[in-house]
Amino acid sequence: MGNTKTVSVLGLGRMGSALATALAHEGFAVRVWNRSAKPRPAGTVEATLEEALAADVVVTCLSTYDVQQPLLTNGVKTLVNLTSGTPEQARATARWAKENGVEYVDGVIMAVPQQIGTDQARILFSGSEDHHVLQAFGEPVHLGEDAGLAALYDLALLGLMWSTFGGYLQALALVGSAGVTPERFTPLATDWLAVVSTLLPPMGEETHTRNYETDVSALDINVSGLRLLTEANAEQGLDTSLPQVLHHLFERAKLNGHGAHGIASVIEEIRK
């Protein structure tokens, strides 16, 4: 039996198509719209923009907010915004929604298109606590009423991912300069990351209490280590941009009085 709600999806890139497919699989009457001609996912109906906006729930998965904003009208009943952007862009859209009587859910998708509709997908959302159709895409996680929180979490988590990827690729290049293969190095890297992940909760607590006293690893030792890492990469003929940025950041914290403190004290430089 089909769901009684009509749901439209604006944007039929890889992710938008996956969202539309998941909604159709859950029995929703799904309307789809894209600015240019794109294959229509099975079980969905191609609609004009006006028809799409008239659905019970409008899901947007567009390239940017600049593309999205001109499309929206005050005839929208419920807007589930899955377009990537900044927290302030999300808050501005939430204000528009409130002014126009539109229920607003702002969400981010922590998954790749192939994971949509499975328990591997997590959908972080903020604004309205009613997640409406998000259950069709994965596990909804409500972060709070502030519409900007989902985008804030999204960029924070992606920043963590990108930093990890950058560090891994730098490490591969460094050991690779001595002929070490990724197959040989990566098992040690994943084991090391598992150890490092156990250090995050106490480090997070230190940034909250701002008590950086340590008997484990003082910042000045890590500054020296980062200098050695930078020098080793230079000796091997590699780009040193990434280790240099970290070295300069850690060194600045040391020069500002945190040399004997733990690594968590570096956040005081970032907060500036």
N, C-alpha and C positions, 0 to 999 in steps of 0.2 A: 504494500500500500504506500502511495506517495505521501510525502509531507505536505501539509496544507499551505505552508509558506512558499511564496515566490521569492527567489533570491537571484540577484544579478551579479555578475562578475565583470568589472571593467578592467580590461587589460588581459591579453591572451599571450603573454610571454610564456616561458617554460613554467614559471611558478603560477601565474594566473590560470593557465590551462590545467595544471595539477589541482588547483583549488576548485575549479569548476567540475572537474571529473569526480572529485571527492564528494562534492555536494550532490551531484546527480546520483552517485552510488548510495547516498543516504536517503534518497527518495524525494529530494526537494525539486520543485519546478524551477529549473535553472535557465536564466537568460544570460547571454554573453554579448559583450560589445568590445570592439577594438577599433582604434583609429584607422588602421589599415587592414587589408584582407589577411586573415589568418585562418588556419584550419579550425573548424568548430569541434570541440570535444564531444565525444559520443554522449548521448542522453541530454544534450543541452539544445536550446533554441536561440538562433541568432536574432538579435533585437536591435532596434534603433536606439540611439542614446536616450530619447524620451521614454521609450518603453522600458529600458533598463532602469532608469532612475525612478520609475513608478513602482518598482517591485517592493515587497514588504521589507526586504533587507538588501542594501547595496554594498557589495564588497569591492573595494578598490585595491588593485595591485598594479600600480602604474610606475613609470620610470622615475618620476620626480613629483614633488608637490606643485611645481610650476605647471606641469602638465595636468595635474588633477584639479587644481582649484577652479579654473575656468569652466570645468564640466559640471560642477555641482550647482544645484538649484535648491530653493527652499521647499520644493515638493518632495524631497527625500524624507522618508519616514525614519529609517535607522541606517546609519552609516557605519560600516565596519572597515576602518581604514588600515590596510596592510601595506601601504606605500612607504618605502624607507625615507627617512628624513631626520631632521634634528628635533630635539625636545621642543624648541620654541615654535617650529613649524607645526608640530602636533597640537600644541596649546592654542595657536592661532586658529587652527581648524576647529578645535573644540569650542572656542569662543564663537566662531561663525555658526556652529551647530546650535549652540545655546540660544543665540540671537534669532535663529530661524526655526526653533522648535524641533530640531532634529536630534534624535537620540544618537549619542556618539560613543563608539568603542575604538580605541586606538591600539593596534596590535603589531607585533613583530613575529616573524617566523624563524624559529631556531631549527632549521632543517633544510635539506635540499629537496628539490621537487619530487624526487623518487620516494621520499619518506612521507610525503603528505598523505594523510588518511591512515597512518600507522601509529603504533605507540612509540615510535622513535622520534616523532615530531612533537616539539613543545612550542606552544603559542603563548608568548608573554603578552598580556594586555593590561591597559589602564583606562581610566574613565569609567563609564558605566560598568557596574559589576555583573550585569547580565551578559554572558558571553555569546548569547544568540547562537550563531552557526559555527562558532569556533571549534566545537566538539567534533565536527565532521573532519577537521583538518589534523587534529592531534590532541595533546593534553593541554587544556587552557590553564594558565597560571595568572591570577589577578594580582597586580602589583600595587594598586591603590587608586584613589580618585583622580590624582593629578594626571592629566592626559599625556604629559610629557615623559612619564616614567618609563613606558615601554621603549621608546626611542633611546632614552638614557641608558637603560640596561642593555639594549641591543648593541649600541656603539661601544659600551664598556666591555661587553663579552667579546665582540668582534675585535676590539683592540687587543685583548688578551690573546685571542687566537692568532691575529696577525703577528704579534710580537713573538709568539711561540714559533710560528712558521719561519719568521725571519731569523730567529736564533738557531733553529734547526738547519736551515739552508746555509747559514754562515758556518756552522759546525761541520756540515758535510763538505763544504769547500775547503775548510782548514784540514781536516783529516784526509780528504781526497787529494790534497796537494802532496801527500806522502804515499799515495797509492792505495789508501784504505777505501774499500767499497761501501756503499750505503747498506748493503746486506750484512756486512760485518759490524758496522757502527750502530745501526738503528736499534737493535735489541738493547744495547747498553743505554742509548738515549731514552727509550721508553721506560726502562727501569729507573733511570735517574729522574725523569719527570714525575714518576709515581712517588719517589722520595720527596722531591721538591713540593709536590702538592700537599703533603702533610704539614709543611711549614706555613701554609697560607692562613689557616685559622688563627694561630697565635700572632702572626704578623698583623693580620687585620685587627685583632684586639689591641695591639700596641698602637696602631694608628688612631684607634678610637679613644684610648685613654691618654695618648701622647706620652706614655712612659716608655722610653727607648733604651733604658738600661739593659745591658746584656752581659752574659758570661759565656757566650757561644762564639760569635763571629762579629768583631767590631767593624765598623764601616771603613776605617783606614786600611785594614787588611784587604778588603774587597776593592778599594780604590787601586791598590797596588796590583791586585789580580787583573783588574780590567786594563791597567796599563800594559801588563804583560800580554794579555790577549790581543790588544791592539798591535803591539810590537810584533807578535808572532804572525799575525795576519799580514802585516806589511812585509815581513821577511819572506813569507811564502808568495808574495806578489799578488795578494788579494786586496779587494776593496775594504777599507777600514771604517766606512761611514757608521755602521751600526755599533760596533764596540766603542768607537770614539764618542758617540752621543751619550752612551751609558757612562763612560768614563768621566766625561765632563760633568754630567749631572751628579754622579756620586761624589766627585771631587768638590763640587760647589757646596754640597751638603757638609762635607768634611771641613772645608774652609770656614763654614758658618757655624762651627762649634759642635758638629755631630761625629767627629772622628772616633770617639770612644763608644758611641752609641751603636745600636743594631741597624741593620739595613732598612728597617721600617722608617727610620728617621728621614730618609730621602723624600718621603711624601711631603715634608715641610717645604722643600724646594718646589715640588710640583704644585702645591696649593698656592704658591705665589703667582 
